[in-house]
Amino acid sequence: MIKATGEDTAGSFFLSETTIEPGFPGPPPHVHDRLHDMFYVLEGTLTMRLEEDTHEVRAGTFVCVPPGVVHTFRNASERPVRFLNFNTPSGWENYMRELAAAAKDGPLDSATIGRIASHYDFRAV
């Protein structure tokens, strides 16, 4: 669910609240050239890869991924994971809208997520 867009924040950031189901594969490992990608876990445990390290990110934890850092996330747990995703600068809301449209056709896989994201400062590695 989109909470704030570039239109709301004079282009400074985007904010969404997301719930991912157990087994959600997440995007392929990737980097952003300009985007700071930030996560705050509200419920559950988000599995995040940052460079070569994997972390189990629990509720109440904030992670900031600066431009140029290889990362991805998934839900390896048996429970849903709910988190806030902040991005600066704004623009990521357009990716979220495209992703939501694609999800109407069925479950998303990493390849579909990566293809859509490639239009929005997202480079799979």
C-alpha positions in Angstrom: 0.0 0.0 0.0 1.5 3.3 -1.1 1.7 5.8 1.8 3.5 8.7 0.2 4.6 9.5 -3.3 6.9 12.0 -5.0 3.8 14.2 -5.5 3.2 14.2 -1.7 6.8 14.8 -0.8 8.0 17.3 -3.4 10.0 14.5 -5.1 12.0 13.8 -2.0 10.9 10.2 -1.1 8.4 7.4 -1.5 7.0 5.3 1.3 5.0 2.1 1.2 3.7 -0.5 3.6 4.0 -4.1 2.2 3.0 -7.5 3.4 4.7 -10.5 1.8 3.4 -14.0 2.2 5.5 -17.0 3.3 7.7 -18.2 0.5 7.7 -14.9 -1.4 10.9 -15.1 -3.5 11.6 -11.4 -3.6 13.5 -9.6 -6.4 16.8 -10.9 -7.9 20.0 -9.6 -6.3 20.4 -6.0 -7.5 21.8 -2.5 -7.0 20.5 1.0 -7.4 22.7 3.7 -8.9 20.9 6.6 -7.2 18.2 5.2 -4.9 18.6 4.7 -1.2 16.4 1.7 -0.3 15.3 1.5 3.3 13.3 -1.1 5.2 11.6 -1.0 8.6 10.1 -4.4 9.6 6.8 -4.1 11.4 5.9 -7.8 11.8 7.7 -11.1 11.1 11.2 -11.7 9.9 12.5 -10.5 6.6 15.4 -12.4 5.1 17.8 -9.8 3.5 21.0 -10.3 1.5 23.4 -7.3 1.7 26.4 -7.9 -0.5 27.5 -11.5 0.5 25.9 -11.6 3.9 22.4 -12.8 4.7 20.5 -11.4 7.7 17.3 -12.3 9.4 15.7 -8.9 10.0 13.1 -9.0 12.8 10.3 -6.6 13.7 11.6 -3.3 15.0 14.7 -3.3 12.8 15.6 -0.6 10.3 18.0 -1.3 7.3 19.3 1.4 5.0 20.8 0.1 1.7 22.7 3.0 0.0 23.3 3.2 -3.8 25.7 0.6 -5.1 25.1 -2.1 -2.5 24.0 -5.5 -3.8 20.9 -6.6 -2.0 17.6 -8.5 -2.1 15.0 -9.7 0.3 12.5 -12.6 0.6 10.2 -14.2 3.1 11.8 -17.5 4.1 9.5 -17.8 7.1 6.2 -19.6 7.6 4.4 -16.3 8.5 3.7 -13.1 6.6 6.2 -10.3 6.9 5.0 -6.7 7.1 7.4 -3.8 6.5 7.7 -0.2 5.5 9.8 0.6 2.5 11.3 4.1 2.1 13.1 5.2 -1.1 14.8 8.5 -1.8 14.5 10.1 -4.2 10.9 9.4 -5.1 9.8 7.5 -8.2 9.7 4.0 -6.9 5.9 4.3 -6.6 5.7 3.8 -10.3 7.4 0.4 -9.9 5.0 -0.5 -7.2 2.0 0.4 -9.4 3.4 -1.8 -12.2 4.1 -4.6 -9.8 0.6 -4.5 -8.4 -0.8 -4.7 -11.9 1.3 -7.7 -12.8 0.3 -9.5 -9.5 -3.3 -9.5 -10.7 -2.3 -12.2 -13.2 -1.0 -14.5 -10.5 1.9 -15.0 -8.1 5.1 -13.0 -9.0 8.4 -14.7 -9.6 11.9 -13.2 -9.3 12.2 -12.8 -13.1 8.9 -10.9 -13.4 9.9 -8.7 -10.5 13.3 -8.0 -12.0 11.9 -7.2 -15.5 9.5 -4.7 -14.1 12.0 -3.2 -11.7 14.6 -2.7 -14.5 12.7 0.4 -15.6 13.3 2.1 -12.2 17.0 2.4 -11.2 17.3 -1.3 -10.6 20.1 -3.3 -12.1 20.1 -7.1 -11.5 23.6 -8.6 -10.7 
